[in-house]
Amino acid sequence: VVSTQSTASFKNHEMDPFLLKKIPKDTVSRLEEFALYLRESKKERRSYVSVVKTVNVFRDLICTADWVTARELIKIIKCYCKYLPLSQSNETDVSNVVRRILKIIREENAGPEATNLADGISAFFKSDMKPSNLGRSDLQDNILNSIVELLVELDTSKSNIINMALEHIHSNERILTYGHSNTIRDFLLHGRRARDFEVIVCESGPSLQGHRMAAELSAGGIKTTVIADSAAFAIIHAVNKVIIGTHTIMADGALRAANGVHQLAMAAKYFSVPVIVCAALYKLSPTHLCSYDPDAFNKVIGPENMLNFSNAKLHSKVLISNPDFDYVPSDLIELFITNTGGHAPSYLYRIISELYHPDDYDLDNMCVETVEDEL
Amino acid sequence: YQRRVRGSYIALHSQIHSSCFQNIYLAGKSITEKAVNRIVNGDTILIFKKSQLILHILLEAKAQNKEFKVVVVDSRPDLSGVSSCERLTAAGIPCSYVYINSSTYIMKKVTKVMLAADALLANGYVLGPVGTAMMGLIANTYNKPVIVCCETYKFCERVQTDSILYNELADPDSMLKTLNAEESPVAGWRESPNTRLVNLVYDTTPPALVSIVITEIAELPCSSAPVVLRRGAVKM
């Protein structure tokens, strides 16, 4: 499964005329507003907030667009996805939720006896995009009910994760964490209610998000120590476990995490300290790493936090790199704690086959279903 | 009697002076010669923060018209890599600059890693500025040779297996310095009973992560450190 880069959605500020035909005017303005929100997303945007926004926008689209069969609806949704800036690496949580919605539509269309496409080769040759017996209004009701269930799942995902804190944190432990993560902060604060432990936070330069995390943790009553990222190797042998959050989980169990997590995980592996990643399943993306280049995987941001622009002479002569993300291979990770429980990295492929449909892995691909198109 | 005292004073003084000259200055020159031989055209050399010896080696290699690039890896809070960059660009050596967080990102393009040591312990561990061990680990993972340059006067009889047993703490408030005007959220850490800032100065690199140590007497593996000490290489 390839993670493709489509620059068309950046240049194309006009919606596809096919889309404009199918959607009433006031919905169009809401869709354009959402696209603008994604384009202008700030670094501190909480992924949970944008995920809920996405579901609401797509729910709106499903209710008001002009469609009769599920196939038409999926075409409309995919057409809208081409208009959104989803290929920026910041937007994987939005893409994942869109894939969930598409899977819901396919499932409701296939009806209650739907075969899970992951079970068995024969399932590959069954088309589950046949027009269902249900008319549009019944199908729409079923889809909207499932979407409400999806919203409930998203809502409870964080509380499901943090409720597992007591299973993973013992008394008098020393836990190492990196930078800032809302999930990890709440996870540790929840553990603090019953256990007494220490947390060491890596600063995570150049953005220094670790300072914010340390302030929040110590305000919550946890003994916190802030260290520089370079000191991670020096102290990691004295740490019991490393608990980190991530931006995205790739399909093979690898991470796209904050810059500097890879070396932390390598140091942890060297001293056999377990690395535990807490993340909700909407961060699980069915994409693989195909290239380390900034275009395909990473994002390089401005170096003003690394070297002051007042040192202009140096800026003009030296190549300064400030990548935003880090690729962490799955063999460095011990456990994923998600809203459905704890999983080994090797199990994630199974979860992906349950959550997403293979035809939706690449949202730029307008194909609704490979089977019928080939037959 | 006074003439004899003055005579021995002069002899001691000249002995100290020549010992300094030999062990520090000439040793540096000898290491530079050996290290420059290891730099070939087309190399991308990674250095960590600032070290007079490593900079001297690179400047000497440039003076011998070798074509190579340098990646300077820097870390907070002291950011001494900036002055490394300044000296290298002044000499016309093409430079890149990253923080230690991005070292896995750039390590693929590097051909050699040259590190400086503050001491070489008797069990082969290399004591260097904090972050050196991390560079050694990442270089090993990506199969890049790690060259440590160290004069023999830095060899030490102490043994240490980890970095915390014996270390130094620098000023914790220097960690609060940010490059933009915003104040750090932990600026009031002294008032809060739960917050601590720890600014380690040194860390130890295990000998397995080091490919070679270049000293003025020979190019050695890390495990030869006790042999050098036994030979009494530092002769007064």
Contacts between the chains, C-beta under 8 A, distances in Angstrom:
chain1	res1	chain2	res2	distance
A	203	B	76	6.5
A	203	B	175	7.1
A	204	B	101	7.1
A	205	B	75	7.5
A	205	B	76	5.1
A	205	B	99	5.3
A	205	B	100	7.9
A	205	B	101	6.0
A	206	B	99	5.7
A	206	B	101	7.6
A	206	B	179	7.4
A	208	B	178	6.2
A	208	B	184	6.6
A	211	B	176	8.0
A	211	B	184	4.6
A	211	B	185	4.9
A	211	B	186	4.9
A	212	B	185	4.8
A	214	B	185	7.4
A	214	B	186	5.3
A	214	B	195	6.1
A	215	B	185	3.8
A	215	B	186	5.1
A	215	B	195	7.4
A	216	B	185	7.9
A	217	B	194	7.7
A	218	B	186	7.9
A	218	B	192	5.3
A	218	B	194	3.6
A	218	B	195	4.3
A	219	B	192	7.8
A	219	B	194	8.0
A	221	B	194	6.6
A	222	B	194	6.4
A	223	B	194	5.2
A	223	B	196	7.7
A	224	B	194	5.8
A	224	B	195	5.4
A	224	B	196	7.1
A	225	B	195	7.9
A	225	B	196	4.6
A	225	B	197	7.4
A	225	B	198	5.5
A	226	B	175	6.7
A	226	B	186	6.2
A	226	B	189	7.8
A	226	B	195	7.2
A	226	B	196	7.2
A	226	B	197	5.0
A	226	B	198	7.1
A	227	B	198	5.2
A	227	B	199	8.0
A	227	B	200	7.1
A	228	B	75	6.1
A	228	B	76	5.2
A	228	B	77	6.3
A	228	B	130	7.0
A	228	B	131	7.8
A	228	B	175	6.6
A	228	B	199	6.8
A	228	B	200	7.5
A	229	B	75	6.6
A	229	B	76	7.4
A	229	B	99	7.6
A	229	B	100	5.6
A	229	B	101	5.5
A	229	B	131	7.9
A	230	B	75	3.9
A	230	B	76	7.6
A	230	B	100	5.0
A	230	B	130	5.0
A	230	B	131	3.0
A	230	B	134	6.1
A	230	B	203	7.8
A	231	B	130	5.1
A	231	B	131	7.4
A	231	B	198	7.3
A	231	B	200	4.6
A	231	B	203	6.9
A	232	B	134	6.6
A	233	B	131	7.8
A	233	B	133	4.3
A	233	B	134	4.4
A	233	B	137	6.3
A	233	B	163	7.6
A	233	B	203	6.3
A	234	B	130	6.0
A	234	B	133	6.6
A	234	B	162	7.8
A	234	B	163	3.7
A	234	B	164	6.7
A	234	B	167	7.6
A	234	B	200	5.7
A	234	B	203	3.9
A	234	B	204	7.7
A	235	B	163	7.3
A	235	B	164	6.4
A	235	B	200	7.7
A	237	B	162	5.8
A	238	B	162	7.7
A	238	B	164	6.1
A	259	B	101	4.6
A	259	B	102	5.9
A	259	B	105	7.6
A	260	B	99	7.9
A	260	B	100	7.5
A	260	B	101	3.1
A	260	B	102	7.5
A	262	B	104	4.4
A	263	B	100	7.4
A	263	B	101	7.2
A	263	B	103	6.1
A	263	B	104	5.4
A	263	B	134	5.8
A	263	B	137	7.5
A	263	B	138	5.8
A	266	B	104	7.5
A	266	B	137	5.9
A	266	B	138	6.5
A	266	B	141	6.0
A	267	B	134	6.5
A	267	B	137	6.2
A	270	B	137	6.0
A	292	B	105	7.5
A	292	B	108	7.2
A	298	B	105	7.3
A	304	B	179	7.1
A	304	B	180	7.0
A	305	B	178	7.9
A	305	B	179	5.6
A	305	B	180	6.5
A	306	B	97	7.4
A	306	B	99	6.0
A	306	B	179	7.3
A	307	B	82	6.6
A	307	B	97	6.8
A	307	B	179	7.4
A	308	B	179	5.3
A	311	B	82	7.2
A	314	B	82	7.0
A	314	B	85	5.8
A	314	B	86	6.2
A	314	B	89	6.9
A	317	B	89	4.4
A	317	B	95	7.1
A	318	B	72	8.0
A	318	B	85	5.2
A	318	B	89	6.2
A	318	B	95	4.7
A	318	B	96	6.8
A	318	B	97	5.0
A	319	B	94	7.8
A	319	B	95	7.1
A	319	B	96	4.4
A	319	B	97	7.1
A	320	B	96	7.4
A	320	B	97	4.9
A	320	B	98	7.4
A	321	B	96	6.5
A	321	B	97	7.6
A	321	B	98	5.0
A	321	B	102	5.8
A	321	B	105	6.8
A	321	B	106	6.4
A	322	B	98	7.7
A	322	B	99	7.6
A	322	B	102	7.1
A	323	B	102	5.4
A	323	B	105	5.0
A	326	B	101	7.6
A	326	B	102	8.0
A	326	B	104	6.6
A	326	B	105	7.1
A	327	B	104	8.0
